[in-house]
Amino acid sequence: ALEVDIESVEYVVENVCKQVNSYDEVQTKSTPVMPTLQQGVWGDICQKLIETCGIHVYNNWFSKLIPIIDKQNRIIELKAPNLFVKEWIEHNYKNAINIIATTLGLKFVKII
């Protein structure tokens, strides 16, 4: 067996961190782009939700909902993509949706 005596080990590490010396180099969050809303009642509701709750809340939660609108009976239901979204919206925004739907002459029934 060959034995090798190692007296020292040297590590060469390249500095890959960029120094940020001025505020110009700090990235800021960009303003979210206003989404293109559906035409009709659901679009109107979404517009009011954005005005009431903010664009980030809309993008995170309401944009994932699918409206089921019964025009004849003036009823709206919302279909959530999963149970988590359904429960979050019911817990946090059900009243806001109710109020907005009522002002538009609709009855908000439930999230399914």
C-alpha positions as CSV (number, residue, x, y, z in Angstrom):
1,A,0.0,0.0,0.0
2,L,1.2,3.5,-0.9
3,E,1.3,6.0,1.9
4,V,1.2,9.7,1.2
5,D,2.0,12.3,3.8
6,I,-0.2,15.4,3.5
7,E,1.2,18.4,5.2
8,S,-1.6,20.9,4.5
9,V,-4.8,21.3,2.5
10,E,-5.7,24.6,0.9
11,Y,-9.3,25.5,0.0
12,V,-9.8,28.0,-2.7
13,V,-13.4,29.4,-2.6
14,E,-14.5,31.9,-5.1
15,N,-16.6,34.7,-3.8
16,V,-19.9,34.5,-5.7
17,C,-21.8,37.0,-3.6
18,K,-22.3,40.3,-5.3
19,Q,-21.7,43.3,-3.1
20,V,-24.6,45.6,-3.0
21,N,-23.2,49.1,-2.5
22,S,-26.1,51.2,-3.6
23,Y,-29.9,51.1,-3.4
24,D,-30.1,51.0,-7.2
25,E,-28.9,47.4,-7.1
26,V,-31.6,46.3,-4.6
27,Q,-34.4,44.6,-6.4
28,T,-37.9,45.9,-5.5
29,K,-41.1,44.0,-5.9
30,S,-42.8,45.0,-9.0
31,T,-46.4,46.3,-8.9
32,P,-48.7,43.4,-10.0
33,V,-50.4,43.9,-13.3
34,M,-54.1,44.3,-13.3
35,P,-55.6,41.0,-14.5
36,T,-58.0,40.9,-17.4
37,L,-61.3,40.2,-15.7
38,Q,-64.2,38.2,-17.1
39,Q,-67.1,40.1,-18.6
40,G,-70.4,40.2,-16.8
41,V,-71.4,39.8,-13.2
42,W,-68.3,37.8,-12.1
43,G,-66.0,40.4,-13.6
44,D,-67.9,43.1,-11.7
45,I,-67.6,41.1,-8.4
46,C,-63.9,40.6,-9.0
47,Q,-63.4,44.3,-9.7
48,K,-65.1,45.2,-6.4
49,L,-63.1,42.5,-4.5
50,I,-59.8,44.0,-5.9
51,E,-61.0,47.4,-4.7
52,T,-62.0,46.0,-1.3
53,C,-59.3,43.4,-0.5
54,G,-56.4,44.4,-2.8
55,I,-54.8,42.9,-5.9
56,H,-52.6,40.5,-4.0
57,V,-55.6,38.9,-2.3
58,Y,-57.4,38.7,-5.6
59,N,-54.4,37.0,-7.4
60,N,-53.8,34.6,-4.5
61,W,-57.4,33.5,-3.8
62,F,-60.2,34.9,-5.9
63,S,-58.6,34.4,-9.3
64,K,-58.6,30.6,-8.6
65,L,-62.4,30.5,-8.3
66,I,-64.8,29.5,-11.0
67,P,-68.3,31.2,-10.9
68,I,-71.5,29.2,-11.4
69,I,-74.1,31.7,-12.1
70,D,-77.9,31.1,-12.3
71,K,-79.0,34.2,-14.1
72,Q,-82.7,33.3,-14.0
73,N,-82.7,33.0,-10.2
74,R,-79.9,35.6,-9.7
75,I,-77.8,33.1,-7.7
76,I,-74.1,32.7,-7.7
77,E,-72.0,29.8,-6.4
78,L,-68.2,29.7,-6.5
79,K,-66.2,26.6,-7.3
80,A,-62.8,26.4,-5.5
81,P,-59.9,24.3,-6.9
82,N,-59.4,22.6,-3.5
83,L,-60.6,22.4,0.1
84,F,-57.8,24.7,1.4
85,V,-58.8,27.5,-0.9
86,K,-62.5,26.9,-0.2
87,E,-62.1,27.0,3.6
88,W,-59.7,30.0,3.5
89,I,-62.1,32.1,1.4
90,E,-65.1,31.0,3.5
91,H,-63.3,32.0,6.7
92,N,-61.8,35.3,5.5
93,Y,-63.8,36.7,2.6
94,K,-67.3,35.2,2.6
95,N,-68.8,38.4,4.1
96,A,-67.1,40.6,1.5
97,I,-68.3,38.4,-1.4
98,N,-71.9,38.4,0.2
99,I,-72.0,42.2,0.4
100,I,-70.7,42.7,-3.1
101,A,-73.0,40.1,-4.6
102,T,-76.0,41.7,-2.8
103,T,-75.1,45.2,-4.2
104,L,-75.2,43.7,-7.7
105,G,-78.6,42.1,-7.1
106,L,-77.3,38.5,-6.6
107,K,-77.6,36.0,-3.9
108,F,-74.2,34.4,-3.0
109,V,-75.0,30.8,-2.0
110,K,-71.8,29.0,-1.2
111,I,-68.3,27.9,-2.2
112,I,-68.2,24.3,-3.5
